[in-house]
Amino acid sequence: MVDEAVAARHALQSWIAGAADGDWSQLIGMLDPDVAFSVPVEGFHGDRRGRSEASRFFAHLAEAVRAELTPTSTLVQGDRVAFEVSVRGR
């Protein structure tokens, strides 16, 4: 669990940095080449797969998002780690 928590915190810090300055490269670099994810954002709705799809989505975010994310809670269940954040910005 320690390794998962460390990786999750690193991913969160990369997410915070990307939201703040639009540079998502650190987070994208952490993703498995065959990453699977679901997006609820117009133009990207649905299930997506692969680092190239993630790069395309985060390129969209780089143009659309500038926000300050502040972690408020850490949620842990087995080897899964999630973070709740407050968001200030666009």
C-alpha positions as CSV (number, residue, x, y, z in Angstrom):
1,M,0.0,0.0,0.0
2,V,2.9,2.4,0.7
3,D,4.0,2.3,-3.0
4,E,0.5,2.9,-4.2
5,A,0.1,5.9,-1.8
6,V,3.4,7.4,-2.9
7,A,2.5,7.0,-6.6
8,A,-1.0,8.4,-6.0
9,R,0.5,11.5,-4.2
10,H,2.9,12.0,-7.0
11,A,0.1,11.8,-9.5
12,L,-2.0,14.2,-7.5
13,Q,0.9,16.7,-7.4
14,S,1.3,16.4,-11.2
15,W,-2.4,17.0,-11.6
16,I,-2.3,20.1,-9.3
17,A,0.6,21.4,-11.4
18,G,-1.1,20.7,-14.7
19,A,-4.3,22.5,-13.6
20,A,-2.3,25.5,-12.4
21,D,-0.1,26.0,-15.5
22,G,-1.4,23.9,-18.3
23,D,1.7,21.6,-18.5
24,W,0.3,18.1,-18.2
25,S,3.5,16.4,-19.4
26,Q,4.5,15.1,-16.0
27,L,1.1,13.4,-15.4
28,I,1.0,12.0,-19.0
29,G,4.5,10.6,-18.5
30,M,3.2,8.6,-15.5
31,L,0.4,6.9,-17.4
32,D,0.6,3.4,-18.6
33,P,0.7,3.3,-22.5
34,D,-2.6,1.4,-22.4
35,V,-4.3,3.5,-19.7
36,A,-8.1,3.2,-19.7
37,F,-10.2,6.2,-18.5
38,S,-13.6,7.7,-18.7
39,V,-14.3,11.3,-19.6
40,P,-17.5,13.3,-18.8
41,V,-16.3,16.3,-20.9
42,E,-18.0,17.5,-24.1
43,G,-16.1,16.3,-27.1
44,F,-14.5,13.5,-25.2
45,H,-17.5,11.7,-23.6
46,G,-17.1,8.1,-22.9
47,D,-14.4,5.5,-22.3
48,R,-11.0,6.2,-23.7
49,R,-7.8,4.1,-24.0
50,G,-4.2,4.8,-24.5
51,R,-1.6,7.5,-23.7
52,S,-2.3,9.2,-27.0
53,E,-6.0,9.7,-26.2
54,A,-4.9,11.0,-22.7
55,S,-2.5,13.4,-24.4
56,R,-5.3,14.6,-26.7
57,F,-7.6,15.2,-23.7
58,F,-5.0,16.9,-21.6
59,A,-4.1,19.2,-24.6
60,H,-7.8,20.3,-24.4
61,L,-7.5,20.9,-20.7
62,A,-4.3,22.9,-21.2
63,E,-6.4,25.4,-23.2
64,A,-9.5,25.3,-21.0
65,V,-8.3,24.9,-17.4
66,R,-6.4,27.1,-15.0
67,A,-7.3,26.3,-11.4
68,E,-5.9,25.9,-8.0
69,L,-6.6,22.5,-6.6
70,T,-6.4,22.0,-2.8
71,P,-6.6,18.4,-1.5
72,T,-9.2,18.1,1.3
73,S,-9.4,14.3,1.8
74,T,-7.6,11.2,1.0
75,L,-9.7,8.1,0.4
76,V,-8.1,4.6,0.6
77,Q,-9.6,1.2,0.0
78,G,-7.2,-1.7,-0.3
79,D,-4.7,-0.7,-3.1
80,R,-6.9,2.1,-4.4
81,V,-6.2,5.7,-3.4
82,A,-8.4,8.7,-4.3
83,F,-8.3,12.3,-3.4
84,E,-11.0,14.9,-2.9
85,V,-10.0,18.4,-3.9
86,S,-11.5,21.8,-3.8
87,V,-11.2,23.8,-7.0
88,R,-10.8,27.5,-7.4
89,G,-10.5,28.9,-10.9
90,R,-11.7,27.9,-14.4
